[in-house]
Amino acid sequence: ALFSAGSMDKFSALNQPPLSPPGWLFPIVWGILYILMGTASYIVYSSDAPEISKQKALGLYLVQLGFNFLWPILFFTFGLCTAAAVLIVILWVLILLTLLYFYRISKNAGYLIIPYLLWFPYVILTVVYFLFRQNKREYYQLIFNLMMGMTVFLVVSYVYPNVQQLRP
């Protein structure tokens, strides 16, 4: 929130694509998605499934989180738009695979990943809309808002981790 102070107000002032939610909703949505993902990973972790199945599912979960983290770095830090576009498609496939692996272990865990899977096509379409229909300043402002929402909740997830041992 410190780094994105006022960015939601700027986002609200942009010429929005059809059916666009207000800018203040993005951080809330990301927060809910990370809570659902954390809960799903906990369900898988604490299940009675064979250890190898849990390791594969949670390993895939961590890989997709890593791709989620890398996307804004590729796009913003290095300006690699094509690489970022390829990465977001790969990320969507990884989310789908995570859902399937989680579902095999626990239907409830799989169901909790569905909102995350459905959110990404909306993000992709919004980014494409701004890229081709708006000026570059508004496009970069949207991308900044998306990056801040994802980054804030990745930091929160690191500071208050779920049951996975991510810290040394």
N, C-alpha and C positions, 0 to 999 in steps of 0.2 A: 504494500500500500504506500510505503514511503516513496518508492520510485515511480509510482503511477499516479501520484496525487493530481487530481484534476483531469486525468485522461478520459474518464467516463463522461465528464461534461463535454469534452471535445468530441467524443464519439457520438454523443446524442445530437450534436450540431451537424453531423455529416448527412448528406443525401443518402438515405437508407434504401437498400434493395427491398422489393416487395416482401411482405411477411416478416420483416426484420424485428426482432425483439429490442427493447430498449437496452442501451449500453450497460446500465447497472446490473442487468440480468446475467451477463457473461461470467463475472467472478462467482456469482451464486451458483450458476449451473456447474462451473468447474469444481466448486467446493462439493456439491452434491455428487458429482461423478466420482471424485476421488474418495469420498466416503463410501459410496457403493462399491468401488473397486477394492478398497481396503477391506471392507466387510466380506466381499467375495473371496479375497485371498485368504482371509482368516478362516472362513468356512472350509476352504480347500486344505489349508495347513492343518486344521484340527480334525479333519475327517479321518475315517477308518480305512481310507483307500490305501492300496499298496504304496510304499515309500517312493518307488520309482515313478509311479503315476503322479504323485504329488510334486516330486522334483521336476518332472517335465513340465507340468502345468504352471508351477510357480516360476520356473526358469523362463518360460515363454512370457509370462506376465512381466518379469523384470526386463526382458528384452524389449517388449513393446513400451514399457515405461522409459527405457533408455532412448528409443526412437522418438518418443513424445518429447523428451528433453532436448534431443539434438535438433529437432525441426527448427525452432526459433534461432538456434545458433547458426545453422547453415544459412537460413534466410537473412537474418539481421546482421550478424557479425561478419559473415563472409560474402553476403549478397549473391549466393548461389541459388537463384530462383528455380532453375531447372532441377537441380539436385534436391531442393526442398520439395518441389512438386512430386518427384519420384518417391522421395522419402515418405510423404504423407499418404501416398497410395500404398506403399509397403506397410506403413503403420496401420492403415485400415485393415489390411489382410492379417496382420499380426493380432489386431484386436479380435477379428473374427475367429482366428485360430485359438486365441486365449479363451474366448467364449465357449468354443467347442470342447476344449480340454477341461475347462472348469465344469461344464455341463455333464461330462462323462463321470466326474467325481461327485458332483452335487448339482442337481437341477437348480436349486435355489441360487447357488453361486453363479451358474450360467445365466440365469435370469437377471441377476444384478449387473451383468456386463452389457446387457442389451441397450440400456440408455446411452452408454458410452459409444457403442457401435453405431447407434442411430444419430448421435450428435455430430460425428465427423463428416458425413456427407453435407450436412448443413454448413459446417465450417468451411469445407472446400468450396461449396457453391457461393458462399458469401465472399470468400477471398477472390474467386474468379470474377464475380460481379464487380467488385471494386477495382480489380485490375483492369478490366476492359471498359467499364462504364464511368469511372471517376477519374479525377486527376490524381497524379502520383502522390501528392501530399495527403489527400484523404485516404488513399490506399495504405500508405505507410502508417498513418494514424490507426487505422483498423488493425493492421498487423501488430502494431505496438500493443494495443489493448488486448488482443488475443494472447500475445506472448506474456504480458504481465499477469493475466489471469492464470495461465498454465504455470508460470514460474512461481508465483506466490503459493499456489497449492502444492507444487512439488517441494518447495522449501518447507511448508507446513507438514507435509507427509514425511520429510526427512527428520524434522525436529521432533515430531510426535509419530514415530513409526508404528506400523502395525506389528504383528508378531514376527515378521521376517527380520533376520539378523543382517541389516544393511551396514551397520557400523562396525569398525574393527574392534 
